[in-house]
């Protein structure tokens, strides 16, 4: 008979989860020191971490409308769709960095509603007359793309892809469009993305945060190239560089990595700065890189360059005058935003 200590230790070993072994757990909770709500949805909850938030009840009603419209358009019966979701529960649970405190029944309902909502939102069918009043007139519709890229606010991408293929079988689609293409179309206008050079259906991405990072880096260096994080990126601000005789020039490239310094010319891709958009984009991309790819943290390095260029309101003036920065917030707010970004680089952590 084993003693109590031995039994306790064996139980501990059996039930423990190594915090570093989260390769399959692609959706974590993260901390953000300066902006604790940077990963919290403001309009719509997707996935289990923020479900039940009282602030988002209005969108829950709209999601139910989308579920109804989705099932009406689907080529598969409701029981077939729900059967797929039931079969996915274990895999979905394994995608999160912490235990999901929902029963299987509750989780099936959540996945079904949230996945149907997103698929319907992305679908070209959303422009049909019966969806115009439901979608385009909703006060939050213009901000949904921001919540859909939040690191904590995710369902695994395979759920959307497989549900889309079951509901709209490839052989019955006149346009031959895939879910990945729909996702690209949805995010491309919001974030001014170029057409991907790669076939998105052959790219391994785990969720929308991961997908958007891939799209932002299209045309950049291959991710196989190692990048070691360093603070020795830039020593001078935009105003100081100009005083030293460096010409600041706006690049026509949309790739955030296309920063060039040749002779006395520093060429940077134009950046649009808006409070909610810039905050959601950078803070979530940085958190993703720090947790999943800390040695190829391209977006983090890009954000660091901007945080070094922008130290004062006068720096923002210089960048605006050179058509490198387009801003919809005050110069003071721009400075504070990038200052917070620099403070949070390196502090996003996985919560297990």
C-alpha positions as CSV (number, residue, x, y, z in Angstrom):
1,X,0.0,0.0,0.0
2,X,1.5,3.3,-1.1
3,X,1.6,6.0,1.6
4,X,-0.4,9.3,1.2
5,X,2.6,11.3,0.2
6,X,3.4,9.0,-2.7
7,X,-0.2,9.1,-3.9
8,X,-0.3,12.9,-3.7
9,X,2.9,13.2,-5.7
10,X,1.7,10.8,-8.4
11,X,-1.6,12.7,-8.6
12,X,0.3,15.9,-8.9
13,X,2.4,14.6,-11.7
14,X,-0.6,13.2,-13.5
15,X,-2.6,16.4,-13.3
16,X,0.2,18.9,-13.8
17,X,0.7,20.9,-17.0
18,X,4.2,22.1,-17.8
19,X,3.8,25.8,-18.5
20,X,6.5,25.7,-21.1
21,X,4.9,22.9,-23.1
22,X,2.1,24.8,-24.6
23,X,2.8,24.3,-28.3
24,X,-0.7,22.9,-28.8
25,X,-2.3,25.4,-26.4
26,X,-2.3,28.3,-28.9
27,X,-4.8,30.6,-27.1
28,X,-3.5,31.9,-23.8
29,X,-4.5,34.5,-21.3
30,X,-1.9,37.3,-21.2
31,X,-1.1,40.2,-19.0
32,X,-0.4,43.8,-20.2
33,X,0.9,46.1,-17.5
34,X,0.1,49.5,-18.9
35,X,-3.1,48.5,-20.7
36,X,-4.7,45.7,-18.8
37,X,-7.7,45.7,-21.1
38,X,-5.7,45.6,-24.3
39,X,-6.7,41.9,-24.9
40,X,-10.3,42.3,-23.6
41,X,-13.1,42.5,-26.2
42,X,-15.1,45.7,-26.2
43,X,-17.9,44.7,-28.6
44,X,-18.1,40.9,-29.1
45,X,-16.9,37.9,-27.2
46,X,-15.5,34.9,-29.2
47,X,-14.5,31.8,-27.3
48,X,-14.7,30.9,-23.7
49,X,-12.4,33.4,-21.9
50,X,-14.8,36.4,-22.1
51,X,-18.2,34.7,-22.5
52,X,-20.8,35.9,-20.2
53,X,-19.4,39.5,-20.0
54,X,-22.5,41.7,-19.2
55,X,-21.1,44.5,-21.4
56,X,-21.4,42.3,-24.5
57,X,-25.0,41.1,-24.0
58,X,-26.3,43.2,-27.0
59,X,-24.0,41.4,-29.4
60,X,-25.0,38.0,-27.9
61,X,-28.5,38.7,-29.3
62,X,-27.1,39.5,-32.7
63,X,-25.0,36.3,-32.7
64,X,-28.2,34.3,-32.2
65,X,-29.7,36.1,-35.3
66,X,-26.6,35.1,-37.2
67,X,-26.8,31.5,-36.0
68,X,-30.4,31.4,-37.4
69,X,-29.4,32.9,-40.7
70,X,-26.4,30.6,-40.9
71,X,-28.4,27.4,-40.4
72,X,-31.0,28.6,-43.0
73,X,-28.2,29.0,-45.6
74,X,-26.3,25.9,-44.7
75,X,-26.4,22.9,-47.1
76,X,-26.0,20.6,-44.1
77,X,-28.7,19.8,-41.5
78,X,-28.4,21.3,-38.0
79,X,-27.7,17.9,-36.4
80,X,-24.7,17.4,-38.8
81,X,-23.3,20.8,-37.8
82,X,-23.8,20.1,-34.1
83,X,-22.3,16.6,-34.4
84,X,-19.1,18.2,-35.8
85,X,-19.0,20.7,-32.9
86,X,-19.5,17.9,-30.3
87,X,-16.6,15.9,-31.9
88,X,-14.4,19.0,-31.6
89,X,-14.8,19.7,-27.9
90,X,-11.7,17.9,-26.7
91,X,-9.5,19.5,-29.3
92,X,-10.9,22.9,-28.6
93,X,-10.3,22.5,-24.8
94,X,-6.7,21.5,-25.6
95,X,-6.2,24.8,-27.5
96,X,-6.4,27.0,-24.4
97,X,-3.7,27.7,-21.8
98,X,-6.1,27.2,-18.8
99,X,-9.0,24.9,-18.0
100,X,-12.4,26.0,-19.5
101,X,-15.0,26.1,-16.7
102,X,-17.8,25.1,-19.0
103,X,-19.6,21.7,-19.3
104,X,-19.3,20.0,-22.6
105,X,-22.9,21.0,-23.3
106,X,-22.2,24.7,-22.6
107,X,-19.1,24.6,-24.7
108,X,-20.9,23.0,-27.7
109,X,-23.5,25.8,-27.5
110,X,-20.8,28.5,-27.3
111,X,-18.7,27.1,-30.2
112,X,-21.8,26.7,-32.4
113,X,-23.0,30.3,-31.8
114,X,-19.6,31.9,-32.1
115,X,-18.4,30.0,-35.1
116,X,-21.7,30.4,-37.0
117,X,-21.6,34.2,-36.2
118,X,-18.0,34.6,-37.6
119,X,-18.6,32.4,-40.7
120,X,-21.8,34.3,-41.5
121,X,-20.1,37.7,-40.8
122,X,-17.3,36.7,-43.3
123,X,-19.6,35.2,-45.9
124,X,-20.4,37.1,-49.1
125,X,-24.0,36.1,-48.3
126,X,-24.0,38.7,-45.5
127,X,-24.7,41.4,-48.2
128,X,-28.1,39.8,-49.0
129,X,-31.1,41.9,-48.2
130,X,-32.1,39.9,-45.2
131,X,-28.8,40.6,-43.5
132,X,-28.5,44.4,-44.2
133,X,-30.6,45.6,-41.3
134,X,-29.1,43.0,-38.9
135,X,-25.5,43.8,-39.7
136,X,-24.7,47.1,-41.3
137,X,-27.0,49.1,-39.1
138,X,-25.6,47.7,-35.8
139,X,-23.6,50.4,-34.0
140,X,-20.6,48.1,-33.3
141,X,-20.2,46.7,-36.8
142,X,-17.3,49.0,-37.7
143,X,-15.3,47.7,-34.7
144,X,-15.8,44.0,-34.8
145,X,-12.5,43.4,-36.7
146,X,-10.7,44.8,-33.7
147,X,-12.2,42.3,-31.2
148,X,-11.6,39.4,-33.7
149,X,-7.8,39.8,-33.6
150,X,-7.5,39.9,-29.8
151,X,-5.2,37.2,-28.5
152,X,-7.6,36.0,-25.7
153,X,-10.7,36.4,-27.8
154,X,-10.3,33.4,-30.1
155,X,-11.6,30.0,-31.2
156,X,-9.2,27.7,-33.0
157,X,-9.2,28.4,-36.7
158,X,-9.9,24.8,-37.6
159,X,-13.4,25.2,-36.1
160,X,-14.4,27.9,-38.6
161,X,-12.7,26.2,-41.6
162,X,-14.4,22.8,-41.0
163,X,-17.8,24.2,-40.1
164,X,-17.7,26.4,-43.3
165,X,-16.8,23.3,-45.4
166,X,-19.6,21.2,-43.8
167,X,-22.2,24.0,-44.2
168,X,-21.0,25.0,-47.7
169,X,-19.3,21.9,-49.3
170,X,-16.5,22.9,-51.8
171,X,-18.1,21.0,-54.6
172,X,-21.3,23.1,-54.2
173,X,-19.6,26.5,-54.1
174,X,-20.0,28.4,-57.4
175,X,-17.1,30.8,-56.6
176,X,-14.8,28.2,-55.1
177,X,-13.9,30.5,-52.3
178,X,-12.4,29.1,-49.1
179,X,-12.8,30.3,-45.5
180,X,-9.2,31.6,-45.4
181,X,-9.9,33.8,-48.4
182,X,-13.0,35.1,-46.7
183,X,-11.0,35.9,-43.6
184,X,-8.4,37.7,-45.7
185,X,-11.1,39.8,-47.4
186,X,-12.6,40.7,-44.0
187,X,-9.3,41.9,-42.5
188,X,-7.7,43.3,-45.6
189,X,-9.9,46.5,-45.8
190,X,-9.6,47.1,-42.0
191,X,-5.8,46.8,-41.9
192,X,-4.9,47.8,-45.5
193,X,-3.4,44.4,-46.4
194,X,-1.9,43.4,-49.7
195,X,-3.0,40.3,-51.5
196,X,-1.1,37.3,-50.0
197,X,1.7,35.9,-52.1
198,X,1.1,32.5,-50.7
199,X,-1.9,30.2,-50.8
200,X,-3.6,30.8,-47.4
201,X,-5.0,27.3,-47.4
202,X,-1.5,25.9,-47.3
203,X,-0.4,28.1,-44.4
204,X,-0.5,26.8,-40.9
205,X,-2.1,29.4,-38.6
206,X,-3.9,28.6,-35.4
207,X,-6.3,31.6,-35.0
208,X,-7.0,35.1,-36.3
209,X,-4.2,36.8,-34.3
210,X,-1.8,34.3,-35.9
211,X,-3.4,34.8,-39.3
212,X,-3.2,38.6,-39.2
213,X,0.5,38.5,-38.2
214,X,1.2,36.3,-41.2
215,X,-0.7,38.7,-43.5
216,X,1.2,41.7,-42.1
217,X,4.5,40.0,-42.7
218,X,3.9,38.9,-46.3
219,X,6.9,40.0,-48.3
220,X,9.0,40.2,-45.1
221,X,11.9,37.9,-44.2
222,X,11.1,34.2,-43.9
223,X,10.3,33.1,-40.3
224,X,13.1,30.5,-40.5
225,X,15.6,33.3,-40.1
226,X,16.4,33.8,-36.4
227,X,16.0,37.2,-34.9
228,X,17.4,37.9,-31.5
229,X,15.7,40.6,-29.5
230,X,17.9,43.6,-28.8
231,X,17.3,47.1,-27.5
232,X,20.1,48.5,-29.7
233,X,17.7,49.3,-32.5
234,X,17.6,53.1,-32.7
235,X,19.3,55.7,-30.6
236,X,17.7,58.9,-31.9
237,X,14.2,60.3,-32.3
238,X,12.7,61.6,-35.5
239,X,13.4,65.2,-34.7
240,X,17.0,64.4,-33.7
241,X,17.6,62.4,-36.9
242,X,16.3,65.4,-38.9
243,X,18.6,67.8,-37.0
244,X,21.5,65.5,-37.8
245,X,20.8,65.8,-41.5
246,X,18.9,62.5,-42.0
247,X,16.1,62.8,-44.5
248,X,12.9,60.9,-43.4
249,X,10.9,59.6,-46.3
250,X,7.6,57.7,-46.6
251,X,7.9,54.3,-48.4
252,X,5.2,53.2,-50.8
253,X,5.5,49.7,-49.4
254,X,2.7,48.3,-47.1
255,X,5.1,45.8,-45.4
256,X,5.9,47.0,-41.9
257,X,9.3,45.4,-42.3
258,X,10.3,47.5,-45.3
259,X,12.5,50.0,-43.4
260,X,15.6,51.1,-45.3
261,X,18.5,53.4,-44.5
262,X,20.7,54.4,-47.3
263,X,23.1,57.3,-47.4
264,X,21.3,60.0,-45.4
265,X,17.8,58.7,-46.1
266,X,15.7,56.7,-43.7
267,X,12.7,55.3,-45.6
268,X,9.7,54.0,-43.5
269,X,6.4,52.6,-44.5
270,X,3.5,54.9,-43.8
271,X,1.7,54.2,-40.5
272,X,-1.9,55.1,-39.6
273,X,-2.3,55.8,-35.9
274,X,-5.8,55.4,-34.3
275,X,-6.3,54.7,-30.7
276,X,-8.4,51.6,-30.7
277,X,-7.0,50.2,-34.0
278,X,-3.3,50.8,-33.2
279,X,-3.7,49.6,-29.7
280,X,-5.5,46.4,-30.7
281,X,-3.1,45.6,-33.5
282,X,0.3,46.2,-31.9
283,X,-0.4,45.0,-28.3
284,X,-1.9,41.7,-29.5
285,X,0.8,41.1,-32.1
286,X,3.5,41.8,-29.5
287,X,1.9,39.4,-27.0
288,X,1.6,36.7,-29.7
289,X,5.3,37.0,-30.6
290,X,6.5,37.0,-27.1
291,X,4.7,33.8,-26.2
292,X,4.9,31.9,-29.5
293,X,7.9,33.2,-31.4
294,X,10.2,35.3,-29.2
295,X,13.2,34.8,-31.4
296,X,11.5,35.9,-34.6
297,X,9.6,38.9,-33.1
298,X,9.4,41.0,-36.2
299,X,6.3,43.1,-35.2
300,X,7.8,43.7,-31.7
301,X,10.9,45.0,-33.3
302,X,8.9,47.2,-35.7
303,X,6.9,48.6,-32.7
304,X,10.2,49.3,-30.9
305,X,11.5,51.3,-33.8
306,X,8.4,53.5,-33.7
307,X,8.7,53.9,-29.9
308,X,12.3,55.1,-30.3
309,X,11.4,57.5,-33.2
310,X,8.5,59.0,-31.2
311,X,9.5,60.6,-27.9
312,X,7.9,64.0,-28.1
313,X,5.1,65.8,-29.8
314,X,7.7,67.5,-32.0
315,X,8.8,64.0,-33.2
316,X,5.2,63.4,-34.3
317,X,5.1,66.7,-36.1
318,X,8.3,65.7,-38.1
319,X,6.8,62.4,-39.1
320,X,3.4,63.9,-40.0
321,X,5.1,66.6,-42.1
322,X,7.0,63.9,-44.0
323,X,3.8,62.0,-44.6
324,X,5.1,59.0,-42.7
325,X,2.5,59.2,-39.9
326,X,-1.2,59.7,-40.5
327,X,-2.9,60.2,-37.2
328,X,-6.5,60.5,-36.0
329,X,-5.5,61.3,-32.4
330,X,-3.5,64.1,-30.8
331,X,0.3,64.2,-30.9
332,X,0.3,63.8,-27.1
333,X,-1.8,60.7,-27.4
334,X,0.5,59.3,-30.1
335,X,3.5,59.7,-27.8
336,X,1.7,58.1,-24.9
337,X,0.6,55.1,-27.0
338,X,4.0,54.2,-28.2
339,X,5.5,54.9,-24.8
340,X,3.1,52.3,-23.3
341,X,4.0,49.9,-26.2
342,X,7.7,50.1,-25.3
343,X,7.0,49.5,-21.6
344,X,5.0,46.4,-22.5
345,X,7.5,44.8,-24.8
346,X,8.9,41.8,-23.0
347,X,6.2,41.8,-20.3
348,X,3.4,39.9,-21.9
349,X,3.3,36.5,-20.1
350,X,1.4,33.3,-20.5
351,X,-1.0,32.6,-17.7
352,X,-1.5,28.9,-17.0
